[in-house]
Amino acid sequence: MNSYYSYHYIRRLSQRNISQEDVQCAILFGRSGYRKGAKYFFLGRKELNKNNINDEHLDGLTVIVGENGLIITAYKNKNAIKNLKR
């Protein structure tokens, strides 16, 4: 996936202590879906266990990617999948 990074995304990663590797892990192994013209990737406990990933700090990591491949933001919220499905 060719990705571009928004300024917002770069700032939020450092503020939220999320690494580029964490984001790539969410994109590769996370559950995905579409909402309001953007694609989201959610990495929850279910996906961590399924892929044998033992990093608890990744639980709840959500990455939002725009239609053009621009990564908009990343954040951690264990209930994000419920909010995104609404």
N, C-alpha and C positions, 0 to 999 in steps of 0.2 A: 504494500500500500504506500503510494507516494504521499507524504504528509508535509504540510507547511504549518508553521507555528504562529499563532497570534501573539501579540505583545501581552495581552491579558493572560494567556496561557503561561508564558515564560515567567511573568510576575507571580502568578498563583502557585506555580510549582515550588518556588523558593519559599514563599510564605507558608505553604502547607506541608513542607518537608516531604515532597514527592519527587522521586528521581525519574529520569527519562526511561530507565530500565523498568521501573514500576509501571509506567504508562505503556510501554511495549508489551509487557506481560499481560496487562488488561486487554489490550487490543488483540493479542494472540489467543488468549485462553478465556476471556470473559464472554458472558452472554451478551448478545447484541440485539438491537431493535431500532426502530425509527420513531421519532417524535418531533413534531413541529419542523419538519424539513431537515433535521439533523440525525445523525446516527450516534447511538450511545453504546458504550461497552461497559458492562458491569461485572466486577470480579468479587463474588461473594464466597461465603464459606463452602457452598456446594461446588463451585468451580475450583476452588483451592484444593478440596479433598479429591475431586475427580481427576485433577491433573497432578496430584502428588506434590503440591507446592506447600512448603511448611513455613511460609512467612505470614504470620498473623497480622502484621501491619498492613498487608494488602487487602484485608477483609473490608469490603465496602467501597473499594476504589472504583470511581466512575469517570469515564473519559467521554467528552462530547466532541464529535467531529462533524464539521459542516459538509454540505453536498460536494464542494470542490476539493475536499481532502484537508481543509484547514482545521487543525486541532484547536478548538475554541477554549476549552477549559478542562481541568481535572480536579476532582475533589473526593473526599472520603465521606460516605454516609451509608451506613449499613441498611437503611430503609429506602435507599434511592430507587431501587427497582420497583417498589410499590408506587412511589411518586411518579416515576416515568411512565408507568403503565396506565395511569389515569387519563 
